[in-house]
Amino acid sequence: MHNLMAYLKLLLSKWPQKEALEFASTYIPKKYFTLTFKEVDLTDHEPGNFIRQINSLVEDGYLRWDYVMDKTEEAGEKLYQIKDIALTVEGEKLLRTLSWLSTATPILIGVISGLLIAYIAVKI
């Protein structure tokens, strides 16, 4: 279970932010995972260059426009990127179930195969 979370964090950290945000918003159900965001520091940029800075962040894949619009405050002076991803209670239950199924499936296949072989041996 921890390996999956580590993999998702690594995946989101290695992708350009644009793809990571698109993947997270499209394929990670909010029921199972929660995302936390970190603020992008734009204080060192001149106010006149603010729109150009946002455009370059979007074009370079660090931000998505819908996140820029949803997550901005005070006339667009604060922007956010993905900081972390965590499991919800439902997500933990789902991963436990999947983990149990992945462990139990080979055992069930072995038992069914053994019974089938025994049945064939008795019939012959």
MARBA-3410 file (N, C-alpha, C, O; in Angstrom, 1 decimal):
124
0.8,-1.2,0.0,0.0,0.0,0.0,0.9,1.3,0.0,0.6,2.2,-0.7 ~ 1.9,1.2,0.8,2.8,2.4,0.9,3.6,2.5,-0.4,4.0,3.6,-0.8 ~ 3.9,1.4,-1.1,4.6,1.4,-2.4,3.8,2.2,-3.4,4.4,2.9,-4.2 ~ 2.5,1.9,-3.5,1.6,2.6,-4.4,1.6,4.1,-4.2,1.7,4.9,-5.1 ~ 1.5,4.5,-2.9,1.6,6.0,-2.6,2.9,6.6,-3.0,3.0,7.7,-3.5
4.0,5.9,-2.7,5.3,6.4,-3.1,5.5,6.5,-4.6,6.0,7.4,-5.1 ~ 4.9,5.5,-5.3,4.9,5.6,-6.8,4.1,6.7,-7.3,4.6,7.4,-8.2 ~ 2.9,7.0,-6.8,2.1,8.1,-7.2,2.8,9.4,-6.9,2.8,10.3,-7.8 ~ 3.4,9.5,-5.7,4.2,10.8,-5.4,5.3,11.0,-6.3,5.6,12.1,-6.8 ~ 6.1,9.9,-6.6,7.2,10.0,-7.5,6.7,10.4,-8.9,7.3,11.2,-9.6
5.6,9.7,-9.4,5.1,10.0,-10.7,4.7,11.5,-10.8,5.0,12.1,-11.8 ~ 4.0,12.0,-9.8,3.5,13.4,-9.9,4.7,14.3,-9.7,4.7,15.4,-10.3 ~ 5.8,14.0,-9.0,6.9,14.9,-8.9,7.8,14.9,-10.1,8.4,15.9,-10.4 ~ 7.8,13.8,-10.9,8.7,13.7,-12.0,8.1,14.3,-13.3,8.8,14.8,-14.2 ~ 6.8,14.3,-13.4,6.1,14.8,-14.6,6.2,16.3,-14.6,6.3,16.9,-13.5
6.1,16.9,-15.8,5.9,18.4,-15.8,4.6,18.6,-15.1,3.6,17.8,-15.1 ~ 4.5,19.8,-14.4,3.3,20.0,-13.5,2.0,20.0,-14.3,1.0,19.6,-13.8 ~ 2.0,20.4,-15.6,0.8,20.4,-16.4,0.2,19.0,-16.5,-0.9,18.7,-16.2 ~ 1.1,18.0,-16.8,0.6,16.6,-17.0,0.2,16.0,-15.6,-0.7,15.3,-15.6 ~ 1.0,16.4,-14.6,0.7,15.8,-13.3,-0.7,16.3,-12.8,-1.5,15.5,-12.3
-1.0,17.6,-13.0,-2.3,18.1,-12.6,-3.4,17.5,-13.5,-4.5,17.2,-12.9 ~ -3.2,17.4,-14.8,-4.2,16.8,-15.6,-4.5,15.3,-15.2,-5.6,14.9,-15.1 ~ -3.4,14.6,-15.0,-3.5,13.2,-14.5,-4.3,13.1,-13.2,-5.3,12.3,-13.1 ~ -3.9,13.9,-12.3,-4.5,13.9,-10.9,-6.0,14.3,-11.0,-6.8,13.7,-10.4 ~ -6.3,15.3,-11.8,-7.7,15.8,-11.8,-8.6,14.8,-12.7,-9.8,14.8,-12.5
-8.0,14.1,-13.6,-8.8,13.2,-14.5,-8.9,11.8,-13.9,-10.0,11.2,-13.9 ~ -7.8,11.2,-13.5,-7.7,9.8,-13.2,-7.7,9.4,-11.7,-7.9,8.3,-11.3 ~ -7.5,10.4,-10.8,-7.4,10.0,-9.4,-8.7,10.4,-8.7,-9.0,11.6,-8.5 ~ -9.6,9.5,-8.4,-10.9,9.8,-7.8,-10.7,10.5,-6.5,-10.0,10.1,-5.6 ~ -11.5,11.6,-6.3,-11.4,12.4,-5.1,-11.9,11.6,-3.9,-11.6,11.9,-2.7
-12.7,10.5,-4.2,-13.2,9.6,-3.1,-12.0,8.9,-2.4,-12.0,8.6,-1.2 ~ -11.0,8.6,-3.2,-9.9,7.7,-2.7,-8.6,8.5,-2.4,-7.8,8.0,-1.5 ~ -8.4,9.6,-3.0,-7.2,10.4,-2.8,-7.5,11.8,-2.5,-8.4,12.4,-3.0 ~ -6.6,12.5,-1.7,-6.7,13.9,-1.6,-5.4,14.6,-2.0,-4.3,14.0,-1.7 ~ -5.5,15.7,-2.6,-4.3,16.4,-3.1,-4.1,17.6,-2.2,-5.1,18.3,-1.8
-2.9,17.9,-1.8,-2.6,19.2,-1.1,-1.7,20.0,-2.1,-1.0,19.5,-2.9 ~ -1.9,21.3,-2.0,-1.2,22.2,-2.9,-0.2,23.1,-2.1,-0.3,23.3,-0.9 ~ 0.9,23.5,-2.8,1.8,24.5,-2.2,1.7,25.7,-3.0,1.4,25.7,-4.2 ~ 2.0,26.8,-2.4,1.9,28.1,-3.1,3.2,28.3,-3.9,4.3,28.0,-3.5 ~ 3.0,28.9,-5.1,4.1,29.3,-6.0,4.5,30.7,-5.6,3.7,31.6,-5.6
5.8,30.9,-5.3,6.2,32.2,-4.9,6.5,33.1,-6.1,7.4,32.8,-6.9 ~ 5.7,34.1,-6.2,5.9,35.1,-7.3,6.3,36.4,-6.8,6.3,37.4,-7.6 ~ 6.7,36.5,-5.6,7.0,37.8,-5.0,8.3,38.5,-5.6,8.4,39.7,-5.6 ~ 9.2,37.7,-6.2,10.4,38.3,-6.8,10.1,38.9,-8.2,11.1,39.4,-8.8 ~ 8.9,38.7,-8.7,8.7,39.2,-10.0,8.1,40.6,-10.0,7.4,41.0,-9.0
8.4,41.4,-10.9,7.9,42.8,-11.0,6.4,42.7,-11.3,6.0,41.9,-12.1 ~ 5.6,43.6,-10.7,4.1,43.5,-10.9,3.7,43.6,-12.4,2.8,43.0,-12.8 ~ 4.4,44.4,-13.2,4.1,44.5,-14.6,4.3,43.3,-15.4,3.7,43.1,-16.4 ~ 5.2,42.4,-14.9,5.5,41.1,-15.6,4.6,40.0,-15.1,4.8,38.8,-15.5 ~ 3.7,40.3,-14.2,2.9,39.2,-13.6,2.2,38.3,-14.6,2.3,37.1,-14.6
1.5,38.9,-15.6,0.7,38.1,-16.6,1.7,37.3,-17.4,1.4,36.2,-17.7 ~ 2.8,37.9,-17.8,3.8,37.2,-18.6,4.4,36.0,-17.8,4.6,34.9,-18.4 ~ 4.6,36.2,-16.5,5.1,35.1,-15.6,4.1,34.0,-15.6,4.4,32.8,-15.7 ~ 2.8,34.3,-15.4,1.8,33.3,-15.4,1.7,32.5,-16.7,1.7,31.3,-16.8 ~ 1.8,33.3,-17.8,1.8,32.6,-19.1,3.0,31.7,-19.3,2.8,30.6,-19.8
4.2,32.1,-18.9,5.3,31.2,-19.0,5.2,30.0,-18.1,5.6,28.9,-18.5 ~ 4.6,30.2,-16.9,4.4,29.0,-16.0,3.4,28.0,-16.7,3.7,26.8,-16.6 ~ 2.4,28.5,-17.3,1.4,27.6,-18.0,2.1,27.0,-19.2,1.9,25.8,-19.4 ~ 2.7,27.8,-20.0,3.3,27.2,-21.2,4.4,26.2,-20.9,4.6,25.2,-21.6 ~ 5.2,26.4,-19.8,6.2,25.5,-19.4,5.7,24.2,-18.8,6.4,23.3,-18.5
4.3,24.2,-18.6,3.7,23.0,-18.0,3.7,23.0,-16.5,3.4,21.9,-15.9 ~ 4.0,24.1,-15.8,4.0,24.1,-14.4,2.6,24.3,-13.8,2.3,24.0,-12.6 ~ 1.7,24.9,-14.5,0.4,25.2,-14.0,-0.6,25.0,-15.1,-0.3,25.0,-16.3 ~ -1.9,24.7,-14.7,-3.0,24.6,-15.7,-3.9,25.8,-15.5,-4.1,26.3,-14.4 ~ -4.4,26.3,-16.6,-5.2,27.5,-16.5,-6.4,27.4,-15.6,-6.7,28.3,-14.8
-7.1,26.2,-15.6,-8.3,26.1,-14.7,-7.8,26.1,-13.2,-8.5,26.6,-12.4 ~ -6.6,25.6,-12.9,-6.1,25.7,-11.6,-5.7,27.1,-11.2,-5.9,27.6,-10.1 ~ -5.1,27.8,-12.2,-4.8,29.2,-12.0,-6.0,30.0,-11.6,-6.0,30.8,-10.7 ~ -7.1,29.8,-12.4,-8.3,30.5,-12.2,-9.0,30.1,-10.8,-9.5,31.0,-10.1 ~ -9.0,28.8,-10.5,-9.6,28.4,-9.3,-8.9,28.7,-8.1,-9.4,28.9,-7.0
-7.5,28.7,-8.2,-6.7,28.8,-7.0,-6.1,30.1,-6.7,-5.3,30.3,-5.8 ~ -6.5,31.1,-7.5,-5.8,32.4,-7.3,-6.6,33.3,-6.3,-7.8,33.1,-6.1 ~ -5.9,34.1,-5.6,-6.5,35.1,-4.6,-5.9,36.4,-4.9,-4.9,36.6,-5.5 ~ -6.6,37.4,-4.4,-6.1,38.8,-4.5,-5.6,39.2,-5.9,-4.4,39.5,-6.1 ~ -6.5,39.2,-6.8,-6.3,39.6,-8.2,-5.2,38.7,-8.9,-4.4,39.2,-9.6
-5.2,37.5,-8.5,-4.2,36.5,-9.2,-2.8,36.6,-8.7,-1.9,36.3,-9.5 ~ -2.6,37.0,-7.5,-1.2,37.0,-7.0,-0.7,35.8,-6.3,0.5,35.8,-5.9 ~ -1.5,34.8,-6.1,-1.1,33.6,-5.5,-1.5,32.4,-6.4,-2.6,32.3,-6.8 ~ -0.5,31.5,-6.7,-0.8,30.3,-7.5,-0.3,29.1,-6.7,0.5,29.2,-5.8 ~ -0.9,28.0,-7.1,-0.6,26.7,-6.4,-0.2,25.6,-7.3,-0.7,25.5,-8.4
0.7,24.7,-6.8,1.1,23.5,-7.4,0.8,22.3,-6.5,0.5,22.5,-5.3 ~ 0.8,21.1,-7.0,0.6,19.9,-6.2,1.7,19.8,-5.2,2.9,19.8,-5.7 ~ 1.5,19.6,-4.0,2.5,19.4,-3.0,2.5,17.9,-2.5,3.6,17.4,-2.4 ~ 1.4,17.3,-2.3,1.4,16.0,-1.8,0.1,15.3,-2.2,-0.9,15.9,-2.5 ~ 0.1,14.0,-2.2,-1.1,13.2,-2.4,-1.2,12.2,-1.3,-0.2,11.6,-0.9
-2.4,12.0,-0.8,-2.6,11.1,0.4,-3.9,10.3,0.1,-4.8,10.7,-0.6 ~ -3.9,9.1,0.8,-5.1,8.3,0.7,-6.2,8.8,1.7,-5.9,9.2,2.8 ~ -7.5,8.7,1.2,-8.6,8.9,2.2,-8.9,7.5,2.8,-8.2,6.5,2.5 ~ -9.8,7.5,3.7,-10.2,6.2,4.4,-10.7,5.3,3.4,-10.4,4.1,3.4 ~ -11.5,5.7,2.4,-12.0,4.9,1.3,-10.9,4.3,0.5,-10.9,3.2,0.1
-9.9,5.1,0.2,-8.8,4.7,-0.5,-8.0,3.6,0.2,-7.5,2.7,-0.5 ~ -7.8,3.7,1.5,-7.1,2.7,2.2,-7.9,1.4,2.2,-7.3,0.3,2.0 ~ -9.2,1.5,2.3,-10.0,0.2,2.2,-9.9,-0.4,0.9,-9.7,-1.6,0.8 ~ -9.9,0.4,-0.2,-9.8,-0.1,-1.6,-8.5,-0.8,-1.7,-8.4,-1.9,-2.3 ~ -7.4,-0.2,-1.3,-6.1,-0.8,-1.5,-5.9,-2.0,-0.7,-5.2,-3.0,-1.1
-6.5,-2.1,0.6,-6.4,-3.3,1.4,-7.1,-4.4,0.6,-6.6,-5.5,0.6 ~ -8.3,-4.1,0.1,-9.1,-5.1,-0.7,-8.3,-5.6,-1.9,-8.2,-6.8,-2.1 ~ -7.7,-4.7,-2.6,-6.9,-5.1,-3.8,-5.7,-5.9,-3.4,-5.3,-6.9,-4.1 ~ -5.1,-5.5,-2.3,-3.9,-6.3,-1.8,-4.3,-7.7,-1.4,-3.6,-8.6,-1.7 ~ -5.4,-7.8,-0.7,-5.9,-9.1,-0.3,-6.2,-10.0,-1.5,-5.9,-11.2,-1.6
-6.9,-9.4,-2.5,-7.2,-10.1,-3.8,-6.0,-10.6,-4.5,-5.9,-11.7,-5.0 ~ -4.9,-9.7,-4.6,-3.7,-10.1,-5.3,-3.0,-11.2,-4.6,-2.3,-12.0,-5.2 ~ -3.1,-11.3,-3.2,-2.5,-12.4,-2.5,-3.4,-13.7,-2.6,-2.8,-14.8,-2.7 ~ -4.7,-13.5,-2.5,-5.6,-14.7,-2.5,-5.7,-15.4,-3.9,-6.0,-16.6,-3.9 ~ -5.6,-14.6,-5.0,-5.9,-15.1,-6.3,-5.0,-16.3,-6.6,-5.5,-17.3,-7.1
-3.7,-16.3,-6.5,-2.8,-17.4,-6.8,-3.2,-18.7,-6.0,-3.1,-19.8,-6.4 ~ -3.5,-18.4,-4.7,-3.9,-19.6,-3.8,-5.2,-20.2,-4.3,-5.3,-21.4,-4.4 ~ -6.2,-19.4,-4.7,-7.4,-19.9,-5.2,-7.2,-20.7,-6.5,-7.8,-21.7,-6.8 ~ -6.4,-20.1,-7.4,-6.1,-20.8,-8.7,-5.4,-22.2,-8.4,-5.8,-23.1,-9.0 ~ -4.5,-22.2,-7.4,-3.9,-23.5,-7.1,-4.8,-24.5,-6.5,-4.8,-25.7,-6.9
-5.7,-24.0,-5.7,-6.7,-25.0,-5.1,-7.7,-25.5,-6.2,-8.0,-26.7,-6.2 ~ -8.2,-24.6,-7.0,-9.1,-25.0,-8.1,-8.4,-26.0,-9.1,-8.9,-26.9,-9.5 ~ -7.1,-25.7,-9.4,-6.4,-26.5,-10.3,-6.2,-27.9,-9.7,-6.3,-28.9,-10.3 ~ -5.8,-27.9,-8.4,-5.7,-29.2,-7.6,-7.0,-30.0,-7.6,-6.9,-31.2,-7.9 ~ -8.1,-29.4,-7.4,-9.4,-30.1,-7.4,-9.7,-30.6,-8.8,-10.2,-31.7,-8.9
-9.4,-29.8,-9.8,-9.7,-30.2,-11.2,-8.8,-31.4,-11.5,-9.3,-32.4,-12.2 ~ -7.6,-31.4,-11.2,-6.7,-32.6,-11.4,-7.2,-33.8,-10.7,-7.2,-34.9,-11.3 ~ -7.6,-33.6,-9.4,-8.1,-34.8,-8.7,-9.3,-35.3,-9.3,-9.5,-36.5,-9.3 ~ -10.2,-34.4,-9.8,-11.5,-34.9,-10.4,-11.2,-35.7,-11.7,-11.8,-36.7,-11.9 ~ -10.2,-35.1,-12.5,-9.9,-35.8,-13.7,-9.3,-37.2,-13.4,-9.5,-38.2,-14.1
-8.4,-37.2,-12.4,-7.7,-38.5,-12.0,-8.8,-39.5,-11.6,-8.6,-40.7,-11.9 ~ -9.8,-39.1,-10.8,-10.8,-40.0,-10.4,-11.6,-40.6,-11.5,-12.0,-41.7,-11.6 ~ -11.9,-39.7,-12.5,-12.8,-40.1,-13.7,-12.0,-41.0,-14.6,-12.7,-41.8,-15.3 ~ -10.7,-41.0,-14.6,-9.9,-41.8,-15.5,-9.8,-43.1,-14.9,-9.1,-44.0,-15.5
END
